[in-house]
């Protein structure tokens, strides 16, 4: 018995060894290599020798500060107001460039909000990085559930024995097999502010009342526009995974539900959804990984603009590492992104674990 068990283990490790080797070669070793570069001032092309700087890159990138701005007052102690009656506040640069506040030196304004007569301002050592982080998290929080829900809805629709249903399956899956660069170029034309298809359709439906909008040129709509395109492009891939999960559910369970007089919602809630639990975990993890890797759409459609409204972590890592030739900066972002994705994946796995 022991001999057979040992032989079985050896065969299993032999089959798993190529997979472990690929993971080590393309994930584990590059991570440690990037972590090592993030502790230096390495540049892609530089006549200066590389030096060890420790955690300086992380401090320069992750540094945050909070300052409170009091309204300016005149000699009588009254608040100074502008022509619209709004209080006047000192400029943030008077703090970030003052020797009295060395902890805020070199920082920039990220965002602010009013609290009574005062204004709270969040400062960041690297404002673009924090905007990229916020955009990436927002993209994940919106795209992951919406894309999963749309894919599940499509899977339920095509998981029926109807004539010509395979045609619809192919149509829904078609955007997945098209290059993301081609899809991004196509949607850039759709979103065009002058003669784009979207503006033309909205103008036609509103009988000319809609005058058009520059969807990718407006900071308020650029990221939502990319979200919509990304959901459309990848929903077919996740639809196929949902469909595979649906087809593993035994038909006898549905027959029993029909005998008990269950409604369509009850069939879904008590039969379909429990049977899709493992599939849902896989879908959630895959969509999250893909959402964090957002790059091609940004690079083709907006190049991070306008006004950094579509910056993402992967785009920033590539832009700094190769665009600015700052290998250490790009490696630092890559390490932060890796740890962030790993943490979220572990949290997802813990939340979706089987409970006895």
C-alpha positions as CSV (number, residue, x, y, z in Angstrom):
1,X,0.0,0.0,0.0
2,X,2.8,2.4,0.9
3,X,4.6,1.6,-2.3
4,X,1.6,2.3,-4.4
5,X,0.9,5.6,-2.5
6,X,4.5,6.7,-3.0
7,X,4.3,5.9,-6.7
8,X,1.0,7.8,-7.0
9,X,2.6,10.9,-5.3
10,X,5.6,10.8,-7.6
11,X,3.4,10.6,-10.7
12,X,1.3,13.5,-9.4
13,X,4.3,15.7,-8.6
14,X,5.7,14.8,-12.0
15,X,2.6,16.0,-13.8
16,X,2.4,19.2,-11.6
17,X,6.1,20.1,-12.1
18,X,5.7,21.8,-15.5
19,X,2.9,24.0,-14.0
20,X,4.9,24.9,-10.9
21,X,7.9,25.6,-13.1
22,X,5.9,28.1,-15.3
23,X,4.4,29.8,-12.2
24,X,7.9,30.1,-10.7
25,X,9.4,31.4,-13.9
26,X,6.7,34.0,-14.8
27,X,5.2,35.0,-11.5
28,X,7.3,34.2,-8.4
29,X,10.7,35.1,-9.8
30,X,9.6,38.3,-11.6
31,X,7.9,39.4,-8.4
32,X,11.1,39.1,-6.3
33,X,13.1,40.7,-9.1
34,X,10.6,43.6,-9.3
35,X,10.8,44.0,-5.5
36,X,14.6,44.1,-5.7
37,X,14.4,46.8,-8.4
38,X,11.9,48.8,-6.3
39,X,14.6,49.2,-3.6
40,X,17.0,50.9,-6.0
41,X,17.0,54.0,-8.2
42,X,17.4,51.9,-11.4
43,X,16.6,53.6,-14.7
44,X,16.3,52.0,-18.1
45,X,19.1,54.1,-19.7
46,X,21.4,56.0,-17.3
47,X,25.1,56.7,-17.1
48,X,24.9,56.6,-13.3
49,X,25.4,53.5,-11.3
50,X,22.4,51.9,-9.7
51,X,22.2,52.6,-6.0
52,X,20.3,51.0,-3.2
53,X,17.7,53.4,-1.7
54,X,15.7,51.1,0.5
55,X,12.0,52.0,0.9
56,X,12.4,55.5,-0.4
57,X,10.4,54.7,-3.6
58,X,7.5,53.5,-1.5
59,X,7.6,56.6,0.8
60,X,7.7,58.9,-2.3
61,X,4.7,57.1,-3.8
62,X,2.5,56.3,-0.8
63,X,3.0,59.4,1.2
64,X,-0.3,61.1,2.3
65,X,-1.1,64.2,4.4
66,X,-4.2,66.0,5.6
67,X,-4.3,69.8,6.1
68,X,-7.0,72.1,7.2
69,X,-7.3,75.5,5.6
70,X,-8.9,78.3,7.6
71,X,-10.6,81.1,5.6
72,X,-8.7,84.4,5.2
73,X,-9.7,87.2,7.4
74,X,-9.4,91.0,7.2
75,X,-8.1,93.3,9.9
76,X,-11.5,93.4,11.5
77,X,-11.5,89.6,11.8
78,X,-14.2,89.2,9.1
79,X,-14.0,86.4,6.5
80,X,-12.7,87.6,3.2
81,X,-15.1,86.6,0.4
82,X,-15.0,86.7,-3.4
83,X,-17.5,88.2,-5.8
84,X,-19.8,85.2,-5.4
85,X,-19.7,85.5,-1.6
86,X,-17.6,82.4,-1.1
87,X,-14.8,82.4,1.5
88,X,-11.3,82.9,0.3
89,X,-8.7,80.4,1.4
90,X,-4.9,80.4,1.3
91,X,-3.3,78.4,-1.5
92,X,-2.1,74.9,-0.8
93,X,1.3,75.7,-2.2
94,X,1.8,78.1,0.7
95,X,2.0,75.1,2.9
96,X,3.7,72.6,0.6
97,X,6.5,75.1,-0.2
98,X,6.9,76.5,3.3
99,X,9.8,75.6,5.6
100,X,7.4,75.5,8.5
101,X,5.8,72.3,7.2
102,X,8.6,70.1,6.0
103,X,6.4,67.0,6.3
104,X,4.3,68.3,3.4
105,X,7.2,69.4,1.2
106,X,6.8,68.4,-2.4
107,X,3.2,67.1,-2.0
108,X,0.3,68.0,-4.3
109,X,-3.4,68.4,-3.7
110,X,-5.3,65.2,-4.4
111,X,-8.9,66.2,-3.4
112,X,-10.6,68.3,-0.8
113,X,-14.0,68.9,0.9
114,X,-15.6,71.6,2.9
115,X,-16.3,71.2,6.6
116,X,-18.1,74.3,7.9
117,X,-16.0,77.4,7.2
118,X,-12.9,75.2,6.8
119,X,-11.6,73.1,3.9
120,X,-10.0,69.7,4.4
121,X,-7.3,69.0,1.8
122,X,-5.7,65.6,1.2
123,X,-2.1,65.9,0.0
124,X,-0.2,63.1,-1.7
125,X,3.4,62.7,-2.6
126,X,2.4,61.1,-5.9
127,X,-1.0,62.4,-6.9
128,X,-1.1,60.5,-10.2
129,X,-0.4,57.2,-8.5
130,X,-3.3,57.7,-6.0
131,X,-5.6,58.7,-8.8
132,X,-4.6,55.6,-10.7
133,X,-5.3,53.5,-7.6
134,X,-8.7,55.1,-7.0
135,X,-9.6,54.6,-10.7
136,X,-8.5,51.0,-10.7
137,X,-10.5,50.2,-7.5
138,X,-13.6,52.0,-8.9
139,X,-13.3,50.1,-12.1
140,X,-13.1,46.8,-10.3
141,X,-16.0,47.6,-7.9
142,X,-18.3,48.5,-10.8
143,X,-17.2,46.2,-13.6
144,X,-16.9,43.0,-11.6
145,X,-20.5,42.7,-10.3
146,X,-22.1,44.2,-13.4
147,X,-20.2,42.0,-15.8
148,X,-20.9,38.9,-13.8
149,X,-24.6,39.7,-13.6
150,X,-24.9,40.4,-17.3
151,X,-23.0,37.2,-18.2
152,X,-25.3,35.2,-15.9
153,X,-28.3,36.7,-17.5
154,X,-27.1,35.8,-21.0
155,X,-26.2,32.3,-19.9
156,X,-29.7,31.8,-18.5
157,X,-31.2,33.0,-21.8
158,X,-29.2,30.8,-24.1
159,X,-29.3,27.7,-21.8
160,X,-32.5,26.7,-23.5
161,X,-33.4,24.2,-26.2
162,X,-34.5,26.6,-28.9
163,X,-34.0,26.6,-32.6
164,X,-31.0,28.7,-33.6
165,X,-29.7,29.2,-30.1
166,X,-26.2,28.4,-31.2
167,X,-26.2,31.5,-33.4
168,X,-26.8,33.7,-30.4
169,X,-24.1,31.9,-28.4
170,X,-21.6,32.7,-31.2
171,X,-22.8,36.3,-31.4
172,X,-22.4,36.9,-27.7
173,X,-19.0,35.3,-27.7
174,X,-17.7,37.0,-30.8
175,X,-16.2,40.2,-29.1
176,X,-14.0,37.9,-26.9
177,X,-12.1,36.5,-29.9
178,X,-11.5,40.0,-31.4
179,X,-8.3,41.7,-30.4
180,X,-8.8,44.2,-27.5
181,X,-6.9,46.8,-29.5
182,X,-9.3,46.4,-32.4
183,X,-12.3,46.6,-30.0
184,X,-10.8,49.7,-28.4
185,X,-10.3,51.4,-31.8
186,X,-13.9,50.6,-32.8
187,X,-15.3,52.0,-29.6
188,X,-13.2,55.1,-29.9
189,X,-15.0,55.8,-33.1
190,X,-18.3,55.1,-31.5
191,X,-17.5,57.6,-28.7
192,X,-16.2,60.2,-31.1
193,X,-17.4,63.7,-30.0
194,X,-18.3,64.9,-33.5
195,X,-19.5,62.1,-35.8
196,X,-19.5,59.2,-33.3
197,X,-22.2,56.5,-33.7
198,X,-23.4,57.0,-30.1
199,X,-24.0,60.7,-30.6
200,X,-25.7,60.1,-33.9
201,X,-28.0,57.5,-32.3
202,X,-28.9,59.7,-29.3
203,X,-29.5,62.6,-31.7
204,X,-31.8,60.5,-33.8
205,X,-33.7,59.1,-30.9
206,X,-34.1,62.6,-29.3
207,X,-35.2,64.1,-32.7
208,X,-32.1,66.4,-32.7
209,X,-32.4,67.6,-29.1
210,X,-29.2,65.9,-28.1
211,X,-26.3,67.9,-29.5
212,X,-23.5,65.5,-28.9
213,X,-20.9,64.9,-26.2
214,X,-17.2,64.2,-26.2
215,X,-17.4,61.0,-24.1
216,X,-13.7,60.3,-24.0
217,X,-12.7,64.0,-23.7
218,X,-14.8,64.7,-20.6
219,X,-13.2,63.7,-17.3
220,X,-16.7,62.9,-15.9
221,X,-17.6,60.4,-18.7
222,X,-14.2,59.0,-19.9
223,X,-13.8,56.2,-17.3
224,X,-17.5,55.2,-17.3
225,X,-17.3,55.0,-21.1
226,X,-14.4,52.6,-20.8
227,X,-16.2,50.6,-18.2
228,X,-19.2,50.1,-20.6
229,X,-16.9,49.0,-23.4
230,X,-15.0,46.6,-21.1
231,X,-18.2,45.0,-19.8
232,X,-19.5,44.5,-23.4
233,X,-16.2,43.1,-24.6
234,X,-15.6,40.4,-22.0
235,X,-19.2,39.5,-21.0
236,X,-19.3,36.6,-23.6
237,X,-16.3,34.9,-22.0
238,X,-17.9,34.8,-18.6
239,X,-21.2,33.8,-20.1
240,X,-19.5,30.6,-21.4
241,X,-18.2,29.8,-17.8
242,X,-21.7,30.4,-16.4
243,X,-23.2,28.2,-19.1
244,X,-20.8,25.4,-18.2
245,X,-21.9,25.7,-14.6
246,X,-25.6,25.6,-15.5
247,X,-25.1,22.4,-17.5
248,X,-23.7,20.6,-14.5
249,X,-26.9,21.0,-12.5
250,X,-28.9,17.8,-12.5
251,X,-32.3,18.1,-14.4
252,X,-33.9,16.0,-11.7
253,X,-33.6,18.9,-9.3
254,X,-35.7,21.1,-11.6
255,X,-38.2,18.3,-12.0
256,X,-38.5,18.1,-8.2
257,X,-39.0,21.8,-8.0
258,X,-41.7,21.7,-10.6
259,X,-43.5,19.0,-8.7
260,X,-43.4,21.1,-5.6
261,X,-44.9,24.0,-7.5
262,X,-41.9,26.3,-7.3
263,X,-42.0,29.6,-9.2
264,X,-39.2,30.7,-11.6
265,X,-37.6,32.8,-8.9
266,X,-37.7,30.0,-6.4
267,X,-36.2,27.6,-9.0
268,X,-33.3,30.1,-9.5
269,X,-32.9,30.8,-5.8
270,X,-33.0,27.3,-4.4
271,X,-31.8,25.2,-7.3
272,X,-29.8,27.2,-9.8
273,X,-27.9,29.6,-7.6
274,X,-26.7,26.9,-5.1
275,X,-25.6,24.8,-8.0
276,X,-23.5,27.7,-9.4
277,X,-21.7,28.5,-6.1
278,X,-18.3,27.2,-7.3
279,X,-18.7,28.8,-10.7
280,X,-19.6,32.1,-9.0
281,X,-16.3,32.0,-7.0
282,X,-14.3,31.3,-10.2
283,X,-16.1,34.1,-12.1
284,X,-15.6,36.6,-9.3
285,X,-11.8,35.9,-9.1
286,X,-11.3,35.9,-12.9
287,X,-13.2,39.2,-13.4
288,X,-11.3,40.8,-10.6
289,X,-8.0,39.8,-12.0
290,X,-8.9,41.0,-15.5
291,X,-10.2,44.3,-14.1
292,X,-7.0,45.0,-12.2
293,X,-5.0,44.4,-15.4
294,X,-6.8,47.2,-17.3
295,X,-4.3,48.6,-19.8
296,X,-5.0,48.2,-23.5
297,X,-8.3,50.2,-23.4
298,X,-6.6,53.1,-21.6
299,X,-3.6,53.1,-23.9
300,X,-5.6,53.1,-27.1
301,X,-8.6,55.2,-26.2
302,X,-7.5,57.9,-23.7
303,X,-3.7,57.5,-22.9
304,X,-4.6,58.1,-19.3
305,X,-6.4,61.4,-19.9
306,X,-8.2,63.7,-19.8
307,X,-6.7,65.3,-16.7
308,X,-5.6,61.8,-15.4
309,X,-9.2,60.7,-15.1
310,X,-8.5,57.3,-16.7
311,X,-5.1,56.5,-15.1
312,X,-4.8,53.0,-13.9
313,X,-2.1,51.1,-12.0
314,X,-0.9,48.9,-14.9
315,X,-0.9,51.9,-17.2
316,X,1.2,53.9,-14.7
317,X,3.6,51.0,-14.3
318,X,4.2,50.7,-18.0
319,X,4.3,54.5,-18.5
320,X,6.9,55.0,-15.8
321,X,8.9,51.9,-16.5
322,X,9.2,52.3,-20.3
323,X,7.8,55.7,-21.1
324,X,9.9,57.6,-18.5
325,X,12.5,54.9,-18.3
326,X,12.0,54.8,-14.5
327,X,12.4,51.1,-13.9
328,X,12.4,51.5,-10.1
329,X,9.2,53.5,-10.1
330,X,7.4,51.0,-12.4
331,X,8.6,48.1,-10.3
332,X,7.3,49.8,-7.1
333,X,3.8,50.1,-8.7
334,X,4.0,46.5,-9.8
335,X,4.8,45.3,-6.3
336,X,2.0,47.3,-4.8
337,X,-0.4,46.0,-7.4
338,X,0.6,42.4,-6.8
339,X,0.1,42.7,-3.1
340,X,-3.2,44.5,-3.6
341,X,-4.5,41.8,-5.9
342,X,-3.2,39.0,-3.7
343,X,-4.9,40.5,-0.7
344,X,-8.2,40.9,-2.4
345,X,-8.1,37.4,-3.8
346,X,-7.5,36.0,-0.4
347,X,-10.4,38.0,1.0
348,X,-12.6,36.8,-1.8
349,X,-11.6,33.2,-1.2
350,X,-12.3,33.6,2.6
351,X,-15.7,35.2,2.1
352,X,-16.8,32.5,-0.4
353,X,-15.4,29.5,1.5
354,X,-17.6,26.6,2.3
355,X,-19.2,26.8,5.7
356,X,-20.1,23.7,7.6
